[in-house]
Amino acid sequence: MSSTDEDSYVFDEASGEWINAAAAAAINAAADGPMEVRDAVGNLLADGDQVTLIKDLTVKGAGQTLKRGTLIKSIRLTGDAQEIDCRFDGIKGLVLRAEFVKKR
């Protein structure tokens, strides 16, 4: 963080005061609420859910293809609304797009 970021202030309309820009960004992030991640058919996903693949996917770097209908257990949500983190046998750090899975 540069010194210009530390010295910048913005006017907070809710409180009627000038606050630090970093504090304003934190308040805005908290106000957005929890992020919703939805699968290909619109079901809401949560940490620990089981999903199945709706399309054959080639995994880059693993030299492996995950077939349609493959069950993925215990997913974890990431900071992105379209990506989910999961584990699969022989593939570490697998990240799938939510548009290619369906909640089981």
C-alpha positions in Angstrom: 0.0 0.0 0.0 1.4 3.4 -0.9 1.4 6.5 1.2 -1.2 8.1 -1.1 -3.7 5.2 -0.3 -3.1 5.7 3.4 -3.7 9.5 3.1 -6.9 9.4 0.9 -10.3 9.9 2.5 -13.8 9.5 1.2 -17.1 10.9 2.5 -19.3 8.3 4.1 -22.9 9.3 3.5 -24.3 6.9 6.1 -22.3 8.5 9.0 -21.8 12.0 7.5 -18.0 11.8 8.2 -14.8 11.6 6.2 -13.2 8.1 6.6 -10.1 6.4 5.4 -10.4 4.9 1.9 -9.3 1.5 3.1 -12.0 1.6 5.8 -14.6 2.5 3.3 -13.6 -0.4 1.0 -13.9 -2.8 4.0 -17.4 -1.4 4.8 -18.5 -1.8 1.2 -17.3 -5.4 1.0 -19.1 -6.3 4.2 -22.3 -4.6 3.0 -22.4 -6.7 -0.2 -23.3 -9.8 1.9 -22.4 -13.4 1.2 -21.8 -14.4 -2.3 -24.2 -16.8 -4.0 -22.7 -19.6 -6.2 -25.2 -21.4 -8.4 -24.8 -24.6 -10.4 -25.7 -25.1 -14.1 -29.4 -25.4 -13.3 -29.6 -22.6 -10.7 -29.3 -24.6 -7.5 -27.5 -22.7 -4.7 -24.2 -24.4 -3.8 -22.6 -24.4 -0.3 -19.4 -25.7 1.2 -19.4 -29.5 1.5 -22.0 -30.2 -1.2 -21.7 -33.0 -3.7 -21.9 -32.2 -7.3 -21.8 -34.2 -10.6 -20.2 -33.1 -13.9 -22.6 -32.3 -16.7 -19.9 -32.3 -19.4 -16.6 -34.1 -20.1 -13.8 -31.9 -19.0 -10.1 -32.1 -19.9 -7.9 -31.3 -16.9 -5.0 -29.1 -17.9 -1.6 -30.3 -16.5 -3.0 -33.7 -15.3 -3.4 -35.4 -18.7 -6.7 -36.7 -17.6 -10.4 -36.2 -18.7 -13.2 -36.1 -16.1 -16.2 -37.8 -17.7 -19.8 -36.6 -17.6 -21.6 -37.9 -14.5 -18.4 -38.0 -12.3 -19.3 -37.4 -8.6 -17.2 -34.7 -6.9 -17.6 -34.8 -3.1 -17.1 -32.0 -0.5 -16.7 -28.9 -2.6 -15.4 -25.6 -1.2 -16.5 -22.2 -2.4 -13.8 -19.7 -3.5 -14.0 -15.9 -3.6 -15.2 -16.1 -7.2 -18.9 -16.6 -7.9 -18.2 -19.0 -10.7 -15.4 -21.2 -9.4 -15.5 -24.0 -6.9 -12.5 -25.8 -5.3 -12.6 -29.6 -5.0 -10.5 -32.7 -4.7 -10.5 -35.7 -7.0 -8.4 -38.8 -7.0 -5.0 -38.1 -8.5 -5.7 -34.4 -9.1 -4.6 -31.8 -6.5 -5.9 -28.2 -6.6 -8.8 -28.9 -8.9 -10.9 -25.8 -9.6 -14.1 -26.2 -11.6 -16.5 -23.7 -13.1 -19.9 -23.8 -11.5 -21.5 -23.8 -15.0 -20.3 -27.4 -15.5 -21.6 -29.0 -12.4 -25.0 -29.9 -11.0 -25.8 -30.3 -7.3 -26.6 -33.8 -6.3 
